[in-house]
Amino acid sequence: MSERSAEVGTRRLYSSLGEACVKIGLVAGAVSGGLLVAGVIVAATGKSPVEALHALIDGAFGSKERLGVTLARMVPLIVVALGWIVAFRANKVNLGLQGQLIVAGLVAAWVAVEGPSLPPVLAVALATSMAVGAAALYAALAAVLWAKRGVNEIVSTLMLTFVAQQVLAWLIRGPLADPASSSFQTPPLQREYRWPIIISRSPFSLEVALCIAALAVVAFVLGRTVFGFQLRLTGENPESARNAGVNTLRTVVLSFVVSGGLAGLAGAGIVLGGERAVVSSGFAGSIGFTGIVVALVAANNPIACIPAACLFAALDAGGSAMQSQAGVPSEIILIAQGVIVVLVAASNLLVRRFDARVADARITAAREPGLHPSPVNPDRQAATQT
Amino acid sequence: MSPFDTQFFQATILIAGPLIIVALGELMSELAGVINVGLEGMMLVGAFAGFWAGREVGNVWVAVAAGMLAGLLLSVVMAWATIEARANQIVVGVALNILGTGLSVFAFQKYSSGLPDLFIDRMRRWTIPGLSDLPLIGPALFDQIPLVYVALVCIPVAWIVYRKTTWGLRMRAAGELPESAETAGASVRALRWQGVLIAGASAGAAGAFLSVGMVGTFLGGMTAGRGYLALAAVIVGGWRPVGVAGAAVFFGAAEALQLRLQAETSVPGSVWLVLGALLLVFAAARTLGARRNAVRRGLAPPPPVSLESGVLGGLAIAAFALASARPDVSLPSMLWLALPYALTIAALAGVIVRVRQPAALGIPFVRGGGA
């Protein structure tokens, strides 16, 4: 009998390994699909897709400096994706990551410009923490309006993003404008008031340490702590969460605060450690939205955000090289990204079918005499809901 | 000089036009249970397709049709991914925004290289004789490009569909209680497909409205957040056609006001006056709404002057004081642009009768239940 349960255990291990393989395979298929669509479009416009792909890969990984750019662009994407995941665990949508990121960038630039009286290390620490705090508060505004007044969080976070964009446009023309510059931007930060560079002649800086720390903390909190469990319970079944004594309103507000704080960490990082030392109208790009799709490609798993962000950052960094070397407009990258995300989202269909088969197999296995039926794995339920 | 003149109202309705079209389309989609964050991307491909067809064919109506078709095609992806593959609606929407931005700019760059100029004939205004001479609102409602009339006609059409037709009722059922819609013999899947496709075609038409009707060329990112604004209009409007259109007009008015005030050195007194009046109306509506709610529930009516109405009244008085004092303040135009968004949040936080979103909004439907 023990032999038999060992056999079933092995079978189970294989099936969960198989499951992971299937999911990774699907994402890989989606990525190939996205690149294929982009390649067909490139070919249709009379350029060589092979040459374009070569330029893309060379632009993203071709040299130490280029690798540094790709890595530097990965960092904010990972952190924003973590922000989305935290709120999404509570089944809440934080569409305002972009706005929270902008607020943080502004605060960081302001503190770092005003802070030269402080020792540089202190100034960077202060700028980061104040930026994170401001972004967390900005997100908390939406969360509290939801909790107290029932304001739909999708609208409030979007509206707050628009407000942040306008405030940014105003500040870089007025109060925070660089008098020495003809373009609208904040004064550039001094080198010593930014994160130390890791890869020379590239923007990749020590700021990555904060990103890794955030990743580890989020993965630990979501997976191994009571708060992480309460978040998931609140997200999946608020009623039973309340019955179990969870203060669901507080949990959701907290998840938003953390989510906004992470967006703030990304925003501060762009200013204090990114490619440009100034805040201009487009300094945030659309990282606040791209981070969301990174989270999706990572199936809302914090660790899987690393390869997913690597993919998007490489596409982004390689896109401009592709434009200059192969003469293909870099917007083709956006097309590839969009197709990849839609395909990943749609591949849920296949995952679900696979899950159903695995579940069937388990039920069959459980019916064998002498074995206890296995409880349904909550992980899998969460995965199918996304 | 008062900014609230004929030109202001005319600009308000013109700017609100595309918003009305796309927001009413999105309303249909959300009623059926699918929230479409990808409107921005669909508007952008619609704007480019309209520009392209307008330049190639030279007919504005063909251009609008091309815009609709482009939006429709992108919404097929949305419908398939969210309804058939049951993917997360928000994430697919965000992805479609990325895709739409990429597609429109890529196609524009490819198409425009080698063209001598990038302009197309804009749609001409149709002036309705007689009615357009009405004071104040005449030009706003009767001296506009035809697409504005289309937008205005969409409002009663949407209202009739929502209130009076079986199909409208079924759409709402698909979004509120899909099981009951199925029990009644409707196909939730089909209804949701219809809703998403309508939203996509509307977004495409609204995009063509921008490129063909208003600007006369294509610019990357020319929608400037209007797709997101439409999403907000649906929610601010409480998922009701007239409310949604009203919210769209409000956003249009805010942008038109900002355009007028950009050139002014100080805020005209009449702006403060209107702000004060709006606050008073809002306070009165809230007080009356609370009273009516209490009466309906058989509770004692609340005191006529609550803390909230007091604060609102105080703000209104302050606004009137500013109107008479005419202080020399000028807000930067960027902050005027931020004002409608801040007001939207304030309005949602203080809505008179709490509205509820369709119960099954965002939730994939599986016939027979289970995942």
Interface residues (C-beta under 8 A of the other chain):
Chain A: I41 T45 V93 L95 L145 R149 G150 V151 N152 I154 V155 S156 L158 M159 L160 F162 V163 Q166 V167 A169 W170 R173 G174 S286 F289 T290 I292 V293 A295 L296 P329 E331 I332 I333 L334 I335 A336 Q337 G338 V339 V341 V342 A345 A346 S347 N348 L349 R352 Q381 T384 Q385 T386
Chain B: I35 V37 G41 V77 W80 A81 E84 A85 R86 A87 N88 I90 V91 V92 V94 A95 L96 N97 I98 L99 G100 T101 G102 L103 V105 F106 Q109 K110 G225 Y228 L231 A232 I235 V236 P332 M334 L335 L337 A338 Y341 A342 T344 I345 L348 A349 G350 R354 Q357 A371
